[in-house]
Amino acid sequence: MAQNVRCYLGFDFGASSGRAILGRLSTDGKKVLEIEEIHRFPNEAVHTGRFLQWETERLFGEMKTAICKAADMGVHIDSIGIDTWGVDFGIVDGQGKLVYRPVAYRDERTNGLMEEAFKVMPKEEIFRNTGLAFMQFNTLYQLIAMQRDPEAAAFLKEGNTLLFMPDLFEHYLTGEVGTEYTIASTSQLIDPHTRTWAKPVLDAFGIPETLFAPLQQPGTRRGLLRRDICPSLDYDIPVIAVASHDTASAVAAVPARRGESFAYISSGTWSLMGVGTLDPVCTKAVMDANFTNEGGLDGTTRMLKNIMGLWIIQECRKQFNEERAGKGLEPLSFADIVNEVQAVKQPAPDVIDVDDDLFFAPDGMVDRICAYVKAHGGDISEEDRVGKVADVVYRSLALKYRWAVECIEEITGKKIDVLYIVGGGGKNELLNRYTAQALRRPVRIGAGEGTVIGNLLVQAMSLGDVKDLWELRGIVRDSFGDREYGWDPAQDDKWEKDYQKLRELMKA
């Protein structure tokens, strides 16, 4: 590593864990980023009383631990940035005290509220004003749920401020309040054309604009780290509001070449597949396909589809291991499950629609997959059950990716030549091969740590160490490379039959 080095600290929060990553960027000659994980901690929503909630106070404690670890390593921290999942929020009062703890998006309180909302403002009008896909956990429906609960509604009063998850953690670190644009754009409360709050939606649902902090674009300096967080740090450390929706950071780190016609997947618990556009695309075709327009870096829009993703495999693994524990067997890793797929002698010919509502909730995922298959005329036998179930999930994910790519091509009128996959899901070689086979086009795998890499390099942009998005992507390629998967034309007929099965399921 060159002598002139900048060091950024990135916090990346997912729906099952959080971690702190140090990024060291050499600024002599060719810029190269090196990353080092210095702290990892669990992050799971917990049932507290009536709700499924996030343990924000404990997570803040983990952040302080990580910052002090960096200090103990003798690292000079040039900046700090945070990215998280979207839609969820806490509420602080006028003194900055957390008065409403964040409720997790998988909580049941929003069940059925989309349909109720459409009675107040028609679906088409909500989409025209926000350009956002309709998901029952969007912030809009969470706020409607609060309004209907007298105890929760009391926190929506004048003087309180709603802070999305990364904004809340930045408030803990700095004492400042603000709302970064990419995270706000997941709420279904933002006008993607003006990049401001969607006042017609707020007014229709009686949501006061005073509830929200000022909007800031990614790369804005939120404030300085409070000295009491880690007293041994005796210098000012800026906290940067990066592209703080995790998908926005991941998309920034897609190692694409300028001029390529590409789509991307940020692959993890969710698979977020889309393309970057200069302007939002709010047509009926986009609404009907339930695509979304969310904020991106440098004033871009992420037109993408939320696909259920590896959540299904995570939940299958949980059930498999619960069953194995009852038999005194060792738990399966994700790699073990892939090995079980490859060992299956006669794969099940079935397909599922991974976005069916049946697969949204936790627990009993294997049973629900088998019930779905049986309801559609199939049957997954007990022999090689782990491998067969997982194979159905992986193939179905790959096929849903093909459907999303074809939707993008139809909506934009442009052919997609290559698909990039970033995030932890890119480490699954079986799914990568399946995806290339289903799409019948090259699939390139970027950095598995794409989300936090985007976080770190947006910090670098904010400090003037990286010029723009395309230099950022070049640094990602130079630092981490990418690898490509092709497909076997001899298997096209089989995959085409499976794809038609998926299309029939989606019509039903």
Secondary structure, DSSP 8 states (H G I E B T S, - for coil): --SSEEEEEEEEE-SSEEEEEEEEEE-SSS-EEEEEEEEEEE---EEETTEEE--HHHHHHHHHHHHHHHHHTT----EEEEEB-SS-EEEE-TTS-EEE--B-TTSGGGTTHHHHHHHHS-HHHHHHHH-----TTSHHHHHHHHHTSHHHHGGGSTT-EEEEHHHHHHHHHHS---EEHHHHTTSS-EETTTTEE-HHHHHHTT--GGGB--EE-TTEEEEE--GGG-TT--S--EEEE-S-BHHHHHHHT----TT--EEEEEESSSEEEEEEESS----HHHHHTT-EEEE-GGG-EEEEEEE-TTHHHHHHHHHHHHHHHHTT-----HHHHHHHHHH-SS-------TTSGGGTSSS-HHHHHHHHHHHTT----STTHHHHHHHHHHHHHHHHHHHHHHHHHHHHS----EEEEESGGGG-HHHHHHHHHHHTS-EEE--TTHHHHHHHHHHHHHTTSS-SHHHHHHHHHHHH--EEE---GGGHHHHHHHHHHHHHHHH-
